[in-house]
């Protein structure tokens, strides 16, 4: 039995464009073609795709995934052992993160301020209070900083939830492009960068393309921002910066 590229995309939860890209770089070449020349995927192809998506979910670059899957000395059992070890480590990390987030949620519901130790447990090296103080030192008195303070002072809990969801969606969209191997200076990546800039303009302050490019540089230069984006997808901080700078150049 064989499947069309559309059927495989639906089964695996990926885009047709992703499958085309995997074929073009030799990572997942369909085992057959129809009389009309269309891609047809067999069971072995689906097994390989499952392996690819597993390693991609764990943050492996495509070239490393190819090397792992095409290793002549590796057998299916070895892949299973490796995946089990990686999953066990990931599960342990996620459990710790979930416990920390639940603790923070409970503290907010009870209107209890986190102790410094608890705050470190939740946010790691990123201290929101210290960041706010640093922002005041860096940009205090500027029109952008004052406008941001004025807007956010009126935000309700629901406002913050909505804004966070919108921002997260933009980051996921950019991470998906990175995962697909789409260049940071492509039209698709620059379009997401432009939406990112407009979001900041709607939510916080008037964000020009020049300011936005500067923010991109800060995402890479400041290890706290870098860590935030790297946690979403390895390499995202630099990729996002490059897309923001390219978008600024595109818009003069």
C-alpha positions in Angstrom: 0.0 0.0 0.0 1.3 3.5 -0.8 0.2 7.0 0.2 0.2 10.3 -1.6 2.2 13.3 -0.2 -1.1 14.9 1.0 -2.1 11.7 2.8 1.3 11.4 4.5 1.2 15.1 5.5 -2.2 14.6 7.2 -1.1 11.4 8.9 2.1 12.8 10.3 0.9 16.3 11.1 3.4 18.1 8.8 3.1 20.3 5.8 3.4 19.1 2.2 6.1 21.7 1.8 8.1 20.0 4.6 7.8 16.6 2.8 8.9 18.2 -0.5 11.9 19.7 1.3 12.9 16.4 2.9 12.8 14.8 -0.6 14.9 17.6 -2.1 17.7 17.2 0.4 17.6 13.4 0.3 16.4 13.0 3.9 13.1 11.2 2.9 12.9 10.2 -0.7 9.6 8.4 -1.4 10.0 4.9 -2.5 7.9 5.1 -5.6 6.3 7.5 -8.1 2.9 7.3 -9.8 2.6 7.1 -13.5 2.1 10.9 -13.5 5.3 11.4 -11.5 3.7 12.1 -8.2 5.4 11.0 -4.9 4.1 7.8 -3.4 5.2 6.7 0.1 5.3 3.2 1.4 5.4 1.7 4.9 9.2 1.9 5.1 9.0 5.6 4.1 6.5 6.2 6.9 8.8 4.4 9.4 11.7 6.7 8.4 9.5 9.8 8.6 8.5 8.8 12.2 12.2 8.6 13.1 12.9 11.9 11.5 10.1 13.7 13.3 11.2 12.1 16.6 14.7 13.5 16.3 13.4 16.8 15.1 11.2 17.1 18.1 14.2 16.7 20.3 16.0 19.5 18.4 18.4 17.6 16.2 19.4 19.6 13.0 18.4 17.9 9.8 22.0 17.0 8.8 22.4 15.2 12.2 19.1 13.4 11.7 20.3 12.2 8.3 23.6 11.0 9.7 21.9 9.1 12.5 19.4 7.4 10.2 21.9 6.6 7.5 24.6 5.2 9.8 25.4 1.8 8.3 26.4 0.4 11.8 23.1 1.4 13.5 20.2 -1.1 13.6 16.6 -0.5 14.5 17.2 -1.7 18.0 19.9 0.8 18.5 17.6 3.6 17.4 15.0 2.4 19.9 17.6 2.4 22.7 18.8 5.8 21.8 15.2 7.2 21.6 14.3 5.6 24.9 17.3 7.3 26.6 16.5 10.7 25.0 12.8 10.4 25.9 13.6 9.5 29.5 15.8 12.5 29.9 13.2 14.8 28.2 10.4 13.4 30.5 12.5 14.2 33.6 13.2 17.7 32.4 9.5 18.4 31.5 8.3 17.0 34.8 10.6 19.4 36.7 9.4 22.3 34.5 5.7 21.4 35.0 6.1 21.2 38.7 7.8 24.6 38.8 5.1 26.2 36.6 2.3 24.6 38.8 4.0 26.1 41.9 4.1 29.5 40.3 0.5 29.3 39.2 -0.6 28.4 42.7 1.5 31.2 44.2 -0.3 33.7 41.9 -3.7 32.3 42.7 -3.0 32.8 46.4 -1.5 36.2 45.7 1.8 35.1 47.3 5.1 36.6 46.1 7.7 34.1 45.1 10.8 33.9 47.3 14.1 34.5 45.4 14.7 30.7 45.6 11.3 29.9 44.1 11.7 32.6 41.5 15.0 31.1 40.4 13.3 27.6 40.3 10.6 29.0 37.9 12.5 31.4 35.8 16.1 30.2 36.1 18.6 33.0 35.5 15.9 35.3 34.2 14.7 37.6 37.0 11.6 39.5 35.8 12.0 42.2 38.5 15.6 42.7 37.7 14.8 42.8 34.0 12.2 45.6 34.6 14.8 47.5 36.6 17.3 47.1 33.8 14.8 48.2 31.2 14.2 51.3 33.2 18.0 52.0 33.3 18.4 51.4 29.6 15.4 53.1 28.2 13.8 55.0 31.1 12.7 58.4 29.9 12.5 57.4 26.3 9.1 57.7 24.5 9.0 54.0 23.9 9.6 53.0 27.5 7.1 55.5 28.8 4.5 54.5 26.2 5.0 50.8 27.2 4.6 51.6 30.9 1.4 53.6 30.2 -0.1 50.8 28.1 0.8 47.9 30.3 -0.4 49.6 33.4 -4.0 49.3 32.2 -3.7 45.6 31.1 -5.9 43.1 32.9 -5.0 39.4 33.5 -7.1 38.5 30.4 -5.2 41.1 28.3 -1.9 39.5 29.3 -3.2 36.0 28.6 -4.3 37.1 25.1 -1.0 38.9 24.3 1.0 36.0 25.6 -0.9 33.6 23.4 -0.4 35.9 20.3 3.3 36.2 20.9 3.7 32.5 21.5 1.9 31.8 18.2 4.4 34.0 16.3 7.3 32.3 18.0 5.9 28.9 17.0 5.4 30.0 13.4 9.1 31.1 13.3 10.2 27.9 14.9 8.3 25.9 12.3 10.0 27.7 9.5 13.4 27.0 11.1 12.5 23.4 11.5 11.6 23.2 7.8 15.0 24.6 6.8 13.4 27.8 5.4 16.1 30.6 5.1 15.9 33.4 7.6 16.0 36.0 4.8 13.2 34.3 2.9 9.9 36.1 2.3 8.1 33.7 4.6 10.4 34.3 7.5 10.5 38.1 7.0 6.7 38.1 6.9 6.6 36.5 10.3 9.2 39.0 11.5 7.0 41.8 10.3 4.0 40.4 12.2 6.3 40.2 15.3 7.2 43.9 14.8 3.5 44.9 14.4 2.6 42.9 17.5 5.1 44.9 19.6 3.7 48.1 18.0 0.1 47.1 19.0 0.9 45.9 22.4 3.7 48.1 23.8 5.1 50.9 21.7 5.7 52.2 18.2 8.3 49.8 17.0 10.1 51.0 13.9 12.0 48.6 11.7 15.3 50.1 13.0 14.2 49.5 16.6 13.0 46.0 15.7 16.4 45.1 14.2 18.0 46.4 17.4 15.7 44.1 19.4 16.8 41.2 17.3 20.5 41.9 18.1 19.6 42.0 21.8 17.9 38.6 21.6 21.3 37.1 20.7 23.5 39.4 22.8 21.5 39.0 26.0 21.8 35.4 27.2 18.5 35.6 29.0 16.6 36.3 25.8 18.7 33.8 24.0 17.8 31.1 26.5 14.1 31.9 26.1 14.2 31.4 22.4 16.5 28.4 22.4 14.1 26.6 24.7 11.4 26.9 22.0 13.7 25.6 19.2 17.5 25.3 19.2 18.9 28.0 16.9 15.7 30.1 17.1 17.4 33.2 18.7 19.8 33.7 15.8 17.2 32.7 13.2 14.7 35.2 14.6 17.4 37.9 14.8 18.4 37.3 11.2 14.8 37.4 10.0 14.2 40.7 11.9 17.3 42.3 10.4 16.5 41.0 6.9 12.9 42.4 7.2 14.3 45.8 8.4 16.6 45.9 5.3 13.7 44.9 3.1 11.7 47.8 4.4 14.6 50.3 4.0 
